[in-house]
Amino acid sequence: MTIPGRADGHPEPVGEQRLIRSINTGRLRGVTSQMTPAHLPFRAPAAAWASQLKGAMRRSVKQAGVRMKHAWPHSTFLGRLRSSTLEELMGLGTPMVYPAHRQLLQQGDESRHVLLLTRGVAKVVASSESGYEMLLAIRVGGDLIGEMAAFEDQPRSGTVIACSEMSARIIQLTALESFLGRHPDAMRAMLAMLCARLRWANRRRMDFRAYDSLTRLARVLAELSQTYGNEVLGGTARRQILDVTLNQAELASLAGLALPTTEKALAELSKLGLVERSYRKITVCDVSKLLVFAKVFQENPY
């Protein structure tokens, strides 16, 4: 069904408002006139038909709002929220679209807003005073970023860079605090998100002392596959392609390894048939075998 655009140059409404306005202005008259008792239980006047169609559209939009929660991984902030809370949160702030490679937040900046990512993938990197740059984390649609500087009233601890085109909402701290005060479930989701990130960071510190370089890299790849992997159709093994673009230096940062060590470890994992490499892309050949090799026995919470 195609609904014509407006001729007055104003933006075309979307969603429920667009459909209902089309009904009111008669744009769907051709559609409703083709409906028969097979579509509705009785043949009603046009006004009644339009009323029932409006109700159906509202129910459809409401159901889409419920399904919207499942568009983000459960481990993300948005994925943890109830539908009613999510709906209100998505009305806060200013929507933005960022091109690939654009800086979303800059290390050292003293701004106090947060970014609610709704689509795309971003990297969080930090630079030392000596100039050494390290990949700290990966963030995807559904994640909240910038909350540390906002809540602590401290400069940004890292730079966030879009890996692909991204959509986000800029939310000021006062608006976020007010929202969290009205929704205890959102506050719990925020705390769970922060705890999961701290748990992930603690695990990396433990890995540094507890495992050799090959196992450490395998553990990072295993956890990345659990959070960012896309299953490859066909075949008997659980193959997944990592839905993030990482070079070997960035993998080395995540695993806490030197670059030459990472290159050797990747080659060894390839020989073992656990991963395949292409230009800035990694395929996990069998997720179950990689988890066993990496000694990862629990689902990655984040």
Summary of the structure (lengths in Angstrom):
residues: 302
radius of gyration: 24.0
end to end distance: 40.3
largest distance: 77.0
contacts: 851
relative contact order: 0.10
helix: 46%
strand: 18%
